[in-house]
Amino acid sequence: MALATTPEPPYYAVIFTSLRNVQPDDGYEATADRMVELAREQPGFLGVDSARAGVGITVCYWTDEASIAAWKANAEHALAQQRGQKEWYARYSLRVARVERAYAVDTGNG
């Protein structure tokens, strides 16, 4: 997976960190993939970075807070959130930040 390419700041980052409480064969991966697909269709979506190694971290980038609110209100996303709370996560946190500066370096080593 490539790193997200974002425009010049400012823009917003929604940072979702989680600890899972069940095994990955429970529909989680398919739902996570669907949420990225669905987010890409939303107005204001800029990109996503995600990693999992014990702790999961997903950062979605958005143009503005209205786009973030619309994503949160998306019906399919809301159902996935409910399932996550009931089945998949032992603990999670969500943070919203305004990105003021951003730097990217391509070392050519990848």
Sequence and secondary structure as in RCSB ss.txt:
>XXXX:A:sequence
MALATTPEPPYYAVIFTSLRNVQPDDGYEATADRMVELAREQPGFLGVDSARAGVGITVCYWTDEASIAAWKANA
EHALAQQRGQKEWYARYSLRVARVERAYAVDTGNG
>XXXX:A:secstr
       SS EEEEEEEEEE S TTTTHHHHHHHHHHHHHTSTTEEEEEEEESSEEEEEEEESSHHHHHHHHH H
HHHHHHHHIIIIIEEEEEEEEEEE        S  
